[in-house]
Amino acid sequence: MTEVLRAAAGTYRRLAEFHGELTAFRRDLHAHPELGFEEVRTASRVAEALRACGVDEVHTGIGRTGVVGVIRGALPAPAGAGARLIGLRADMDALPMREENDFAWRSTKSGLMHGCGHDGHTAMLVGAARVLAQTRCFAGTAVLIFQPGEEGFAGARAMIDDGLFDRFPVSSVYAMHNWPSLPPGTIGINPGPMMAAADRVEITINGKGGHGAHPYLAVDPVLVAAHIIAAAQSLVSRNVHPHDSAVVSLCSMQAGDPGAYSVIPRQARLVGTVRSFRREVQDMIEERLGRLVESVAIGFGATATLDYKRVYPATINTPAEARFAADTAAAVVGEARVVRDLTPSMGAEDFSFMLQVKPGAYFRLGQGETCPGGGGGFLHSSRYDFNDDVLPLGATLFATLVERGLAPTPATAPDPQADPSRP
């Protein structure tokens, strides 16, 4: 990895010296996964590591199991600059899935696994804390946010509701996520949408149960469900502008009893997800799906209701911060290894809640599809593992965002007044 570094070589060299310690820390987290808001051991290990790094303050219990570390730079701030704080965020939670790897650090907990690399994100931010606390080559304050409950629990919102940005009023906040589809050492970002909004839909269809041999005496909710599933696919193809993106997926159907092959059930239930980037598209799909569900059911003599829940908003980078993050990545790995127009993902991310209240950027750290310990594959795979080779690089990126963003002369940092689209 060293050969791809351009600037920030000193930071990378420092981190490379304790690469083995970071790897051991990451693998310990991997072996002891915890679900959202249950990260008691993980939070304790993080707080212990931050104190050992020499950070100035360690705050625990924010958003239930969240941890925040504070490091103050040693360089003089520009005259009249006021308080200068930059936030860096890493997620800590695991997934409720069974691991199928056989390396020594595989999960010790049945049915739980770090299948998305949050163990690696946490280790990289701890590495950044260590080098920032050692060098303090910045003028301002680094706020290191270790967040619980990203995997469907909205831990970012919980930390915000618990006063995260009131207590630590950062001017901007940054996060990265490993991405197996990019080669190690490649950084991907774009200046707008990075991930989609995630909405949960549940459709309940009520008909009239009966005998499968006498369907004319019943109102079959399974038939209604089939027509709703087919009709729902027209919402995107016939209502969303081709320049926009959206997904409607009805992923589960529950009706009847498989053992009762001749019984028409009284009720059927569909569960699925809607993904979109623009609020206007999201509003349109919710409204039209509701009307579609109701009208299709009426046409068959049944009734149906839609329960539409907006789980995570879209993850939208603010342009100035996205440009700053891309420039920082280019300073570390070289422009040729920075993808500035990365295709947005239809997955979702609760860092979006932070970007709704603070300017910032979310970017991808390439790690490839194979790992030194034998694991690999894409995120949420039962054989996934984080690539420990990129730990020093990710930590360098985190640290360099602070060192450039809080430089004594603010020329490299984004101008808070430059982009009127920022929240």
ABEGO torsion letter per residue (X at the ends): XAAABBBGAAAAAAAAAAAAAAAAAAAAAAABBBBBGABAAAAAAAAAAAAAAGBABBBBGBGGABBBBBBBBABBBBBGAEBBBBBBBBBABBBBBBBABABAABBABBGBBBAAGAAAAAAAAAAAAAAAAAAGBBBEBBBBBBBBGABGAGAAAAAAAAGAAAABBBABBBBBBBBAABBBGBBBBBABBABBBBBBBBBBBBBBBBBAABAAABBBAAAAAAAAAAAAAAAAAAABBAABBBBBBBABBBBEBAABAABBBABBBBBBBBBBABAAAAAAAAAAAAAAAAAAAAAAGBBBBBBBBBABBBBBBBAAAAAAAAAAAAAAAEAAABBAABBBBABBBAAAAAAAABBEBBBBBBAEABBAAGBEEBBGBAABBBBAAAAAAAAAAAAAAAAAAABABAAABBBAAABAABX
